[in-house]
Amino acid sequence: MAPGNALTPRLASMGPGNVVRRYGFELPARAESVGRARKLTTDRLLHWGVSRGTSDTAELIVSELVTNAVVHAAGDHVICELRVDQDRLRIAVEDQGYGPTGPQLQRGGADEGGRGLFLVDSMCSCWGAQDTSGYGPGRVVWAEVPLGAEPPC
C-alpha cells in the first residue's frame, strides 16, 4: 500500500497503456447514506461503460460495505473509492473506527443481520480489510470484482 493512504492500491499495476479510473466520495456515517452510495456507484460505473452485471454486483457490495461502516464503526463519515483498471473493479470503504476483531463472515443462525460479508465473499473474486494505521483509527474493507462479471444466481 502507498504510505499514508490505505485506499490507494499498490502502484505496481500501473504500466504503459494501462488506464486506471478512480472515483471517490465521502458521505455522512448515517443509514440514509447507503442509498446515496449505491446511486453514486451505479452512475459512475455506467458512465465509465462498465457492464450492467458488474455494476449491479458493485452496487450490492458497496451497499453492504457502507452499511457495515455505518452500523459497526465509530465516526461521522465514510469514504468510498472505486478503481477500475484493465480487468477488475476494486471497491474500498473506509470508516473511522472499528471493533477489536474487525470484519468477520457470519454463516447461518437465527439473526437476520451479520451476513453481509458472506454475501460480499460470494460475489467478488477476493476481499479483505486493513487498519488505516499511520493516519488515525479506522479500517478499510475492500473487494474486487472481475470486469464483465454477471451477478451470481
C-alpha positions in Angstrom: 0.0 0.0 0.0 1.1 3.5 -0.6 2.3 5.2 2.6 -0.3 7.3 4.2 -3.3 6.3 2.2 -4.9 2.9 2.7 -7.4 3.4 0.0 -4.7 3.6 -2.7 -3.7 0.2 -4.0 -0.1 -0.6 -4.9 1.0 1.4 -7.9 2.9 -1.6 -9.4 -0.1 -2.3 -11.6 0.4 1.0 -13.4 2.2 0.5 -16.6 2.4 1.8 -20.1 -1.0 1.7 -21.8 -2.8 0.7 -18.5 -5.7 3.1 -18.0 -6.9 3.3 -14.4 -10.1 5.1 -13.5 -10.6 6.3 -9.9 -13.6 7.9 -8.2 -14.1 8.6 -4.6 -16.7 10.1 -2.4 -17.3 10.8 1.3 -20.7 10.5 2.9 -22.0 11.0 6.5 -22.0 7.9 8.6 -25.8 7.6 8.6 -28.2 5.0 7.4 -29.6 7.2 4.6 -26.1 7.4 3.1 -26.2 3.8 2.0 -28.7 4.5 -0.8 -26.7 7.5 -1.9 -23.6 5.4 -2.1 -25.4 2.8 -4.3 -26.6 5.6 -6.6 -23.1 7.3 -6.9 -21.5 3.8 -7.6 -24.0 2.8 -10.3 -23.9 6.2 -12.0 -20.1 6.3 -12.1 -19.7 2.7 -13.4 -22.3 3.2 -16.1 -20.6 6.5 -17.1 -17.3 4.5 -17.4 -19.0 1.9 -19.6 -18.8 -0.9 -17.1 -21.3 -3.7 -17.8 -24.6 -3.7 -16.1 -23.9 -7.1 -14.5 -20.7 -5.7 -12.9 -22.4 -2.5 -12.0 -25.2 -4.4 -10.2 -22.7 -6.6 -8.3 -20.7 -3.5 -7.3 -23.9 -1.7 -6.1 -24.7 -4.6 -3.8 -21.1 -4.8 -2.5 -21.0 -1.1 -1.8 -24.3 -1.3 -0.1 -23.0 -4.0 2.3 -19.7 -2.4 3.0 -21.1 1.1 3.6 -23.8 -0.4 5.8 -21.2 -2.2 7.9 -19.2 1.0 8.2 -22.2 3.0 9.3 -23.5 0.3 11.7 -20.3 -1.1 13.3 -17.8 1.7 13.3 -17.5 4.9 15.2 -17.1 8.1 13.2 -19.1 10.7 11.4 -18.3 9.8 7.8 -17.3 7.0 5.5 -15.2 7.2 2.3 -15.7 5.0 -0.7 -13.3 4.6 -3.6 -14.0 2.8 -6.9 -11.0 1.8 -9.0 -11.2 0.3 -12.5 -8.2 -1.0 -14.3 -7.8 -3.4 -17.3 -9.6 -6.4 -15.9 -11.1 -5.6 -12.5 -13.1 -3.2 -10.3 -11.8 -2.6 -6.8 -14.2 -1.2 -4.2 -12.8 0.2 -0.9 -14.8 1.6 2.0 -13.0 3.4 4.9 -14.5 4.1 8.3 -13.1 5.9 11.3 -13.1 3.3 13.9 -13.6 -0.5 14.4 -14.2 -3.2 17.0 -11.3 -5.3 18.3 -12.0 -8.2 15.8 -12.6 -6.5 12.6 -15.0 -7.7 9.9 -15.9 -11.4 10.1 -18.1 -13.7 8.0 -21.3 -14.9 9.7 -22.9 -18.0 8.4 -26.4 -19.1 9.3 -28.1 -18.6 12.6 -31.4 -17.1 13.5 -30.1 -13.5 13.4 -31.1 -11.7 10.2 -28.1 -9.3 10.4 -24.4 -10.1 10.2 -24.3 -12.0 7.0 -23.3 -9.1 4.7 -19.7 -10.1 4.4 -20.8 -13.6 3.4 -22.7 -12.1 0.6 -19.7 -9.9 -0.4 -17.5 -13.0 -0.3 -19.8 -14.9 -2.6 -20.0 -12.1 -5.2 -16.3 -11.0 -5.5 -13.1 -12.6 -6.5 -11.4 -11.5 -3.3 -11.8 -9.2 -0.4 -10.0 -8.1 2.7 -9.6 -5.5 5.4 -6.8 -3.5 6.9 -6.3 -0.9 9.5 -5.7 2.7 8.4 -2.6 2.7 10.6 -0.4 5.7 10.2 -3.1 8.3 10.0 -5.8 7.6 12.6 -8.1 4.9 13.8 -10.3 3.1 11.3 -10.4 0.3 8.8 -10.6 -0.1 5.0 -12.6 -3.0 3.7 -12.1 -3.8 0.0 -13.5 -6.2 -2.5 -12.5 -6.9 -6.1 -14.8 -7.9 -9.0 -13.7 -9.0 -12.4 -14.9 -6.7 -15.2 -17.8 -8.2 -17.1 -18.9 -10.3 -14.2 -22.6 -11.2 -14.1 -24.3 -11.3 -10.8 -24.5 -14.8 -9.3 -27.8 -16.6 -9.5 
